[in-house]
Amino acid sequence: MKFMFRVPMMLLALLPALAVAQAPYPSNTVRVVVSTVPGPLDAFARMICEKLQTALKQPFIIDNKAGAGGNIAADLVKSSAPDGYTLLFALDTTFTVNPALYKAKLPFDPVKDFVPIAVPVTYGQMLTVNPSVPAKSVPELIALAKTKHLTYASGGNGSPSHLVAAYFYSTAGVDLTHIPYKGTGQSIIDVLGGRVDSLFAVTSGVLPQVRESKLRALAVSSAQRSALAPDVPTIAELGYPGFDVSFAYVLMAPAGTPDEIVRTLAREVQKAMASPDVQEKNRTFDYTPTGLDPKQTAAWLRDTRERWTKVVNQNGITAD
């Protein structure tokens, strides 16, 4: 009789733990670490998190942790519990460029320490020059660079604007002097002022100045023309077939996060991307939705990392 009495008591003692284990995800607040200061990525992350919060009926709180090209945020999330309650929204370059850029100093393993959830959008870069530069096309710019010393600005060493420029100019066989800045904003200001000749930048960030003829647009780096500037050709169209450089935002979780949670988040991100207001915002910022699931996201990151590792090594790009 004593044995039969103890069995139900043991089961009763386990019920709270079983209830926690079987609680639907999420059952409390989700912390989303964003690897930049407020800006384009932060705005996009907040837009998506608002949709996730509504769909999953729990708060999704943004926590900005900028610095070291996203390494600070990634290191923080890597060390968090793999339970779906701490996530990372970062530029893809944190996982595709930083392994080559920082090498031994990288505080995380981009494959072993994370599980990809989604690459919701990609975006290209627009090549612009100050109107005083006597080049009205990419071929003219390349020809000019072979006879005259030219410069290009970027948002910093290893930034997307630096990477695409280094990749393109090395592909074209010309050597322009790189002038790095602490952020894209100041780099645009100095190209507008004629202190630097050219730059690559996110299309939506320079298009107002292009429309006011304060900058001259020569090309976009992506495979397809920008919906915001359909008259501007792609670099691939201008004698560089196959040239296709896009960057992305990526949502990641710590390694070990249960597959069911990853699938739930990936599914809800896709639903968010399909909502009309998000689609309109994406058009406004010239973002291209990808539709990639977690496995496809992992493959995209792997392939992109391989390409940028070659570019970084061949061009001697460093984080300093």
VEXNU-922549 format. One record per residue (C-alpha): residue number from 1; residue in three letters; y, z, x. Coordinates in Angstrom, 1 decimal, decimal comma. Layout:
+------+------+--------+--------+--------+
! gumi ! fiba !  north !     up !   east !
+------+------+--------+--------+--------+
!  NUM !  Ala !      Y !      Z !      X !
...
+------+------+--------+--------+--------+
***
This chain:
+------+------+--------+--------+--------+
! gumi ! fiba !  north !     up !   east !
+------+------+--------+--------+--------+
!    1 !  Met !    0,0 !    0,0 !    0,0 !
!    2 !  Lys !    2,4 !    0,8 !    2,8 !
!    3 !  Phe !    1,8 !   -2,6 !    4,4 !
!    4 !  Met !    2,5 !   -4,4 !    1,1 !
!    5 !  Phe !    5,7 !   -2,4 !    0,7 !
!    6 !  Arg !    7,0 !   -3,2 !    4,2 !
!    7 !  Val !    6,7 !   -7,0 !    3,8 !
!    8 !  Pro !    9,3 !   -7,4 !    1,1 !
!    9 !  Met !   11,6 !   -4,9 !    2,9 !
!   10 !  Met !   11,4 !   -7,1 !    6,0 !
!   11 !  Leu !   12,2 !  -10,2 !    4,0 !
!   12 !  Leu !   15,2 !   -8,4 !    2,5 !
!   13 !  Ala !   16,5 !   -7,5 !    5,9 !
!   14 !  Leu !   16,3 !  -11,2 !    6,9 !
!   15 !  Leu !   18,2 !  -12,5 !    3,9 !
!   16 !  Pro !   21,7 !  -12,1 !    5,3 !
!   17 !  Ala !   20,8 !  -14,0 !    8,5 !
!   18 !  Leu !   19,0 !  -16,7 !    6,4 !
!   19 !  Ala !   22,1 !  -17,0 !    4,2 !
!   20 !  Val !   24,3 !  -17,6 !    7,2 !
!   21 !  Ala !   21,9 !  -20,1 !    8,7 !
!   22 !  Gln !   21,8 !  -22,1 !    5,5 !
!   23 !  Ala !   25,5 !  -21,8 !    4,6 !
!   24 !  Pro !   27,0 !  -25,3 !    4,0 !
!   25 !  Tyr !   29,2 !  -26,6 !    6,7 !
!   26 !  Pro !   32,0 !  -25,8 !    7,0 !
!   27 !  Ser !   32,2 !  -22,3 !    5,5 !
!   28 !  Asn !   35,3 !  -21,2 !    7,4 !
!   29 !  Thr !   38,3 !  -22,6 !    9,4 !
!   30 !  Val !   37,7 !  -25,5 !   11,8 !
!   31 !  Arg !   39,8 !  -25,5 !   15,0 !
!   32 !  Val !   40,7 !  -29,1 !   16,1 !
!   33 !  Val !   42,0 !  -29,1 !   19,7 !
!   34 !  Val !   44,4 !  -32,1 !   20,3 !
!   35 !  Ser !   44,8 !  -33,1 !   24,0 !
!   36 !  Thr !   48,4 !  -34,1 !   23,8 !
!   37 !  Val !   51,8 !  -32,7 !   22,7 !
!   38 !  Pro !   53,1 !  -33,8 !   19,3 !
!   39 !  Gly !   53,2 !  -37,6 !   19,3 !
!   40 !  Pro !   51,0 !  -40,5 !   18,1 !
!   41 !  Leu !   47,6 !  -38,9 !   18,7 !
!   42 !  Asp !   48,8 !  -35,6 !   17,2 !
!   43 !  Ala !   50,1 !  -37,4 !   14,1 !
!   44 !  Phe !   46,9 !  -39,3 !   13,7 !
!   45 !  Ala !   44,7 !  -36,2 !   14,1 !
!   46 !  Arg !   46,8 !  -34,3 !   11,5 !
!   47 !  Met !   46,5 !  -37,2 !    9,1 !
!   48 !  Ile !   42,7 !  -37,3 !    9,4 !
!   49 !  Cys !   42,3 !  -33,5 !    9,4 !
!   50 !  Glu !   44,3 !  -33,3 !    6,2 !
!   51 !  Lys !   41,7 !  -35,6 !    4,6 !
!   52 !  Leu !   38,8 !  -33,6 !    6,1 !
!   53 !  Gln !   40,3 !  -30,3 !    4,8 !
!   54 !  Thr !   40,5 !  -31,7 !    1,3 !
!   55 !  Ala !   37,0 !  -33,2 !    1,3 !
!   56 !  Leu !   35,2 !  -30,2 !    3,0 !
!   57 !  Lys !   37,4 !  -27,5 !    1,3 !
!   58 !  Gln !   38,1 !  -25,6 !    4,5 !
!   59 !  Pro !   41,2 !  -25,4 !    6,7 !
!   60 !  Phe !   41,3 !  -27,8 !    9,7 !
!   61 !  Ile !   43,8 !  -26,3 !   12,1 !
!   62 !  Ile !   45,4 !  -28,3 !   14,9 !
!   63 !  Asp !   45,8 !  -26,7 !   18,3 !
!   64 !  Asn !   47,7 !  -28,7 !   20,9 !
!   65 !  Lys !   46,4 !  -28,2 !   24,4 !
!   66 !  Ala !   48,1 !  -30,8 !   26,6 !
!   67 !  Gly !   47,8 !  -31,3 !   30,3 !
!   68 !  Ala !   45,8 !  -33,0 !   33,1 !
!   69 !  Gly !   45,2 !  -36,2 !   31,2 !
!   70 !  Gly !   43,2 !  -34,3 !   28,5 !
!   71 !  Asn !   41,1 !  -32,3 !   30,9 !
!   72 !  Ile !   42,5 !  -28,9 !   29,8 !
!   73 !  Ala !   41,7 !  -29,5 !   26,2 !
!   74 !  Ala !   38,2 !  -31,0 !   27,0 !
!   75 !  Asp !   37,3 !  -28,0 !   29,2 !
!   76 !  Leu !   38,3 !  -25,6 !   26,5 !
!   77 !  Val !   36,2 !  -27,4 !   23,8 !
!   78 !  Lys !   33,3 !  -27,8 !   26,2 !
!   79 !  Ser !   33,1 !  -24,0 !   26,6 !
!   80 !  Ser !   33,2 !  -23,4 !   22,8 !
!   81 !  Ala !   30,2 !  -22,6 !   20,6 !
!   82 !  Pro !   28,4 !  -25,8 !   19,5 !
!   83 !  Asp !   28,7 !  -24,9 !   15,8 !
!   84 !  Gly !   31,2 !  -27,5 !   14,5 !
!   85 !  Tyr !   34,1 !  -25,0 !   14,3 !
!   86 !  Thr !   35,8 !  -26,2 !   17,5 !
!   87 !  Leu !   36,4 !  -30,0 !   17,8 !
!   88 !  Leu !   38,4 !  -32,2 !   20,2 !
!   89 !  Phe !   40,7 !  -35,1 !   19,3 !
!   90 !  Ala !   41,6 !  -36,9 !   22,6 !
!   91 !  Leu !   42,6 !  -40,2 !   24,0 !
!   92 !  Asp !   39,5 !  -42,1 !   25,0 !
!   93 !  Thr !   40,7 !  -42,2 !   28,6 !
!   94 !  Thr !   39,8 !  -38,5 !   28,9 !
!   95 !  Phe !   36,2 !  -39,7 !   28,8 !
!   96 !  Thr !   36,4 !  -43,3 !   30,1 !
!   97 !  Val !   39,0 !  -43,0 !   32,9 !
!   98 !  Asn !   39,2 !  -39,4 !   34,0 !
!   99 !  Pro !   35,6 !  -39,3 !   35,5 !
!  100 !  Ala !   36,8 !  -41,9 !   38,1 !
!  101 !  Leu !   40,4 !  -40,7 !   38,3 !
!  102 !  Tyr !   39,6 !  -37,0 !   39,0 !
!  103 !  Lys !   36,1 !  -37,4 !   40,4 !
!  104 !  Ala !   34,9 !  -34,0 !   41,8 !
!  105 !  Lys !   37,9 !  -32,2 !   40,2 !
!  106 !  Leu !   36,7 !  -33,1 !   36,6 !
!  107 !  Pro !   35,9 !  -29,8 !   34,9 !
!  108 !  Phe !   33,4 !  -31,3 !   32,5 !
!  109 !  Asp !   30,7 !  -33,9 !   32,3 !
!  110 !  Pro !   31,8 !  -36,6 !   29,8 !
!  111 !  Val !   28,2 !  -37,2 !   28,7 !
!  112 !  Lys !   26,3 !  -33,9 !   29,0 !
!  113 !  Asp !   29,0 !  -31,6 !   27,7 !
!  114 !  Phe !   30,0 !  -33,4 !   24,6 !
!  115 !  Val !   28,5 !  -35,2 !   21,5 !
!  116 !  Pro !   30,6 !  -38,1 !   20,1 !
!  117 !  Ile !   31,6 !  -38,0 !   16,5 !
!  118 !  Ala !   33,8 !  -41,0 !   16,1 !
!  119 !  Val !   36,2 !  -43,5 !   17,6 !
!  120 !  Pro !   38,3 !  -44,0 !   14,4 !
!  121 !  Val !   40,8 !  -46,6 !   15,8 !
!  122 !  Thr !   41,6 !  -48,7 !   18,8 !
!  123 !  Tyr !   45,1 !  -50,0 !   19,8 !
!  124 !  Gly !   46,4 !  -52,5 !   22,3 !
!  125 !  Gln !   49,4 !  -52,6 !   24,5 !
!  126 !  Met !   52,4 !  -55,0 !   24,5 !
!  127 !  Leu !   53,7 !  -56,5 !   27,7 !
!  128 !  Thr !   57,5 !  -56,6 !   27,6 !
!  129 !  Val !   60,3 !  -57,3 !   30,2 !
!  130 !  Asn !   63,9 !  -56,6 !   30,4 !
!  131 !  Pro !   65,8 !  -59,7 !   29,1 !
!  132 !  Ser !   67,5 !  -60,1 !   32,5 !
!  133 !  Val !   64,1 !  -61,0 !   34,0 !
!  134 !  Pro !   64,0 !  -64,9 !   34,1 !
!  135 !  Ala !   60,5 !  -65,2 !   32,6 !
!  136 !  Lys !   59,9 !  -66,1 !   29,0 !
!  137 !  Ser !   56,1 !  -66,2 !   29,1 !
!  138 !  Val !   53,2 !  -64,7 !   30,9 !
!  139 !  Pro !   52,7 !  -67,8 !   33,2 !
!  140 !  Glu !   56,4 !  -67,7 !   34,1 !
!  141 !  Leu !   56,2 !  -63,9 !   34,9 !
!  142 !  Ile !   53,2 !  -64,4 !   37,1 !
!  143 !  Ala !   54,8 !  -67,4 !   38,9 !
!  144 !  Leu !   58,0 !  -65,2 !   39,4 !
!  145 !  Ala !   55,9 !  -62,3 !   40,8 !
!  146 !  Lys !   54,6 !  -64,6 !   43,5 !
!  147 !  Thr !   58,1 !  -65,3 !   44,8 !
!  148 !  Lys !   60,1 !  -62,2 !   43,9 !
!  149 !  His !   59,6 !  -58,5 !   44,1 !
!  150 !  Leu !   59,0 !  -57,1 !   40,6 !
!  151 !  Thr !   58,3 !  -53,7 !   39,2 !
!  152 !  Tyr !   56,5 !  -52,2 !   36,2 !
!  153 !  Ala !   56,9 !  -48,8 !   34,6 !
!  154 !  Ser !   54,2 !  -46,6 !   33,1 !
!  155 !  Gly !   53,8 !  -43,3 !   31,3 !
!  156 !  Gly !   52,2 !  -41,9 !   34,5 !
!  157 !  Asn !   49,4 !  -42,4 !   37,0 !
!  158 !  Gly !   46,2 !  -43,1 !   35,1 !
!  159 !  Ser !   48,0 !  -43,5 !   31,8 !
!  160 !  Pro !   47,0 !  -46,4 !   29,5 !
!  161 !  Ser !   50,2 !  -48,2 !   30,3 !
!  162 !  His !   49,4 !  -47,9 !   34,0 !
!  163 !  Leu !   45,7 !  -48,9 !   33,6 !
!  164 !  Val !   46,3 !  -52,1 !   31,6 !
!  165 !  Ala !   49,1 !  -53,2 !   33,9 !
!  166 !  Ala !   47,0 !  -52,6 !   37,1 !
!  167 !  Tyr !   44,1 !  -54,4 !   35,5 !
!  168 !  Phe !   46,1 !  -57,4 !   34,4 !
!  169 !  Tyr !   48,1 !  -57,9 !   37,5 !
!  170 !  Ser !   45,1 !  -57,6 !   39,7 !
!  171 !  Thr !   43,3 !  -60,1 !   37,5 !
!  172 !  Ala !   46,3 !  -62,4 !   37,8 !
!  173 !  Gly !   46,4 !  -62,0 !   41,5 !
!  174 !  Val !   49,9 !  -60,6 !   41,9 !
!  175 !  Asp !   51,3 !  -57,3 !   43,2 !
!  176 !  Leu !   54,0 !  -55,6 !   41,3 !
!  177 !  Thr !   55,3 !  -52,2 !   42,3 !
!  178 !  His !   54,3 !  -49,4 !   40,0 !
!  179 !  Ile !   57,0 !  -46,9 !   38,9 !
!  180 !  Pro !   55,3 !  -44,0 !   37,1 !
!  181 !  Tyr !   57,2 !  -41,7 !   34,7 !
!  182 !  Lys !   56,3 !  -38,4 !   33,0 !
!  183 !  Gly !   55,7 !  -40,0 !   29,6 !
!  184 !  Thr !   56,2 !  -43,4 !   28,0 !
!  185 !  Gly !   59,6 !  -42,6 !   26,5 !
!  186 !  Gln !   61,4 !  -42,4 !   29,8 !
!  187 !  Ser !   59,7 !  -45,5 !   31,1 !
!  188 !  Ile !   60,9 !  -47,5 !   28,1 !
!  189 !  Ile !   64,4 !  -46,2 !   28,6 !
!  190 !  Asp !   64,5 !  -47,4 !   32,3 !
!  191 !  Val !   63,2 !  -50,9 !   31,4 !
!  192 !  Leu !   65,8 !  -51,1 !   28,7 !
!  193 !  Gly !   68,4 !  -50,2 !   31,3 !
!  194 !  Gly !   67,2 !  -52,8 !   33,7 !
!  195 !  Arg !   66,1 !  -50,3 !   36,4 !
!  196 !  Val !   62,5 !  -51,5 !   36,1 !
!  197 !  Asp !   61,5 !  -55,0 !   35,2 !
!  198 !  Ser !   58,6 !  -54,6 !   32,8 !
!  199 !  Leu !   56,0 !  -52,4 !   31,2 !
!  200 !  Phe !   53,0 !  -52,3 !   28,9 !
!  201 !  Ala !   53,4 !  -49,9 !   26,0 !
!  202 !  Val !   52,0 !  -49,3 !   22,5 !
!  203 !  Thr !   53,2 !  -52,2 !   20,3 !
!  204 !  Ser !   54,8 !  -49,9 !   17,7 !
!  205 !  Gly !   56,7 !  -48,1 !   20,4 !
!  206 !  Val !   58,5 !  -51,1 !   21,8 !
!  207 !  Leu !   58,6 !  -53,5 !   18,8 !
!  208 !  Pro !   62,0 !  -52,1 !   17,4 !
!  209 !  Gln !   63,6 !  -53,0 !   20,8 !
!  210 !  Val !   61,9 !  -56,4 !   20,8 !
!  211 !  Arg !   63,3 !  -57,2 !   17,4 !
!  212 !  Glu !   66,8 !  -56,2 !   18,6 !
!  213 !  Ser !   66,3 !  -58,5 !   21,6 !
!  214 !  Lys !   66,7 !  -55,5 !   23,9 !
!  215 !  Leu !   63,2 !  -56,2 !   25,3 !
!  216 !  Arg !   61,3 !  -59,5 !   25,5 !
!  217 !  Ala !   57,7 !  -59,5 !   24,3 !
!  218 !  Leu !   55,4 !  -61,7 !   26,4 !
!  219 !  Ala !   51,8 !  -60,8 !   25,2 !
!  220 !  Val !   49,5 !  -58,2 !   23,8 !
!  221 !  Ser !   46,5 !  -56,9 !   25,7 !
!  222 !  Ser !   43,9 !  -56,8 !   22,8 !
!  223 !  Ala !   41,5 !  -59,5 !   21,9 !
!  224 !  Gln !   43,4 !  -60,2 !   18,6 !
!  225 !  Arg !   47,1 !  -60,6 !   18,0 !
!  226 !  Ser !   49,0 !  -57,6 !   16,6 !
!  227 !  Ala !   49,4 !  -57,6 !   12,9 !
!  228 !  Leu !   52,9 !  -56,2 !   13,5 !
!  229 !  Ala !   53,8 !  -59,1 !   15,9 !
!  230 !  Pro !   51,7 !  -62,0 !   15,0 !
!  231 !  Asp !   53,9 !  -64,5 !   16,9 !
!  232 !  Val !   53,2 !  -62,7 !   20,2 !
!  233 !  Pro !   50,1 !  -64,3 !   21,9 !
!  234 !  Thr !   47,2 !  -62,4 !   23,5 !
!  235 !  Ile !   46,8 !  -62,4 !   27,2 !
!  236 !  Ala !   43,4 !  -64,1 !   26,7 !
!  237 !  Glu !   45,2 !  -67,0 !   25,0 !
!  238 !  Leu !   47,4 !  -67,5 !   28,0 !
!  239 !  Gly !   44,9 !  -68,5 !   30,6 !
!  240 !  Tyr !   42,9 !  -65,3 !   31,0 !
!  241 !  Pro !   39,9 !  -65,8 !   28,7 !
!  242 !  Gly !   38,0 !  -62,7 !   27,9 !
!  243 !  Phe !   40,8 !  -60,4 !   28,7 !
!  244 !  Asp !   40,6 !  -57,6 !   26,1 !
!  245 !  Val !   42,1 !  -54,1 !   26,8 !
!  246 !  Ser !   42,3 !  -51,6 !   24,0 !
!  247 !  Phe !   42,5 !  -47,9 !   24,0 !
!  248 !  Ala !   41,3 !  -45,4 !   21,4 !
!  249 !  Tyr !   41,4 !  -42,0 !   19,8 !
!  250 !  Val !   38,1 !  -40,1 !   20,0 !
!  251 !  Leu !   36,7 !  -37,1 !   18,1 !
!  252 !  Met !   34,2 !  -35,0 !   20,0 !
!  253 !  Ala !   32,2 !  -31,8 !   19,6 !
!  254 !  Pro !   30,5 !  -29,6 !   22,2 !
!  255 !  Ala !   27,1 !  -30,6 !   23,3 !
!  256 !  Gly !   24,4 !  -28,9 !   21,2 !
!  257 !  Thr !   26,3 !  -29,3 !   17,9 !
!  258 !  Pro !   23,7 !  -29,9 !   15,2 !
!  259 !  Asp !   23,2 !  -33,5 !   14,2 !
!  260 !  Glu !   23,7 !  -32,7 !   10,5 !
!  261 !  Ile !   27,2 !  -31,4 !   11,3 !
!  262 !  Val !   28,0 !  -34,4 !   13,5 !
!  263 !  Arg !   26,8 !  -36,7 !   10,7 !
!  264 !  Thr !   28,9 !  -34,8 !    8,1 !
!  265 !  Leu !   32,1 !  -35,1 !   10,2 !
!  266 !  Ala !   31,5 !  -38,8 !   11,0 !
!  267 !  Arg !   30,9 !  -39,6 !    7,3 !
!  268 !  Glu !   34,1 !  -37,8 !    6,2 !
!  269 !  Val !   36,1 !  -39,5 !    9,0 !
!  270 !  Gln !   35,0 !  -42,9 !    7,7 !
!  271 !  Lys !   35,9 !  -41,9 !    4,1 !
!  272 !  Ala !   39,3 !  -40,8 !    5,4 !
!  273 !  Met !   39,8 !  -44,1 !    7,2 !
!  274 !  Ala !   39,1 !  -46,0 !    3,9 !
!  275 !  Ser !   41,8 !  -44,2 !    1,9 !
!  276 !  Pro !   44,8 !  -46,4 !    1,1 !
!  277 !  Asp !   47,4 !  -44,2 !    2,6 !
!  278 !  Val !   45,6 !  -43,9 !    5,9 !
!  279 !  Gln !   45,0 !  -47,7 !    6,0 !
!  280 !  Glu !   48,8 !  -48,2 !    5,5 !
!  281 !  Lys !   49,6 !  -45,8 !    8,3 !
!  282 !  Asn !   47,2 !  -47,6 !   10,6 !
!  283 !  Arg !   48,9 !  -50,9 !    9,9 !
!  284 !  Thr !   52,3 !  -49,2 !   10,6 !
!  285 !  Phe !   51,1 !  -48,0 !   14,0 !
!  286 !  Asp !   49,1 !  -51,1 !   14,8 !
!  287 !  Tyr !   45,8 !  -49,2 !   14,9 !
!  288 !  Thr !   42,5 !  -51,2 !   14,4 !
!  289 !  Pro !   39,8 !  -49,3 !   12,6 !
!  290 !  Thr !   36,4 !  -49,5 !   14,3 !
!  291 !  Gly !   33,8 !  -48,3 !   11,8 !
!  292 !  Leu !   31,7 !  -46,9 !   14,7 !
!  293 !  Asp !   29,1 !  -44,3 !   13,9 !
!  294 !  Pro !   28,2 !  -41,5 !   16,5 !
!  295 !  Lys !   25,6 !  -43,6 !   18,3 !
!  296 !  Gln !   27,9 !  -46,6 !   18,5 !
!  297 !  Thr !   30,7 !  -44,4 !   19,6 !
!  298 !  Ala !   28,6 !  -43,1 !   22,5 !
!  299 !  Ala !   27,8 !  -46,7 !   23,5 !
!  300 !  Trp !   31,4 !  -47,7 !   23,3 !
!  301 !  Leu !   32,5 !  -44,8 !   25,5 !
!  302 !  Arg !   29,7 !  -45,6 !   28,0 !
!  303 !  Asp !   30,6 !  -49,3 !   28,3 !
!  304 !  Thr !   34,4 !  -48,6 !   28,5 !
!  305 !  Arg !   33,8 !  -45,9 !   31,1 !
!  306 !  Glu !   31,9 !  -48,4 !   33,3 !
!  307 !  Arg !   34,7 !  -50,9 !   33,1 !
!  308 !  Trp !   37,5 !  -48,5 !   33,9 !
!  309 !  Thr !   35,6 !  -47,0 !   36,8 !
!  310 !  Lys !   35,6 !  -50,4 !   38,4 !
!  311 !  Val !   39,3 !  -50,9 !   37,8 !
!  312 !  Val !   40,2 !  -47,4 !   39,1 !
!  313 !  Asn !   38,2 !  -47,9 !   42,2 !
!  314 !  Gln !   39,2 !  -51,5 !   42,9 !
!  315 !  Asn !   42,9 !  -50,7 !   42,5 !
!  316 !  Gly !   42,9 !  -47,3 !   44,3 !
!  317 !  Ile !   44,4 !  -45,5 !   41,2 !
!  318 !  Thr !   44,7 !  -41,8 !   41,6 !
!  319 !  Ala !   45,9 !  -39,0 !   39,4 !
!  320 !  Asp !   48,7 !  -38,0 !   41,8 !
+------+------+--------+--------+--------+
***
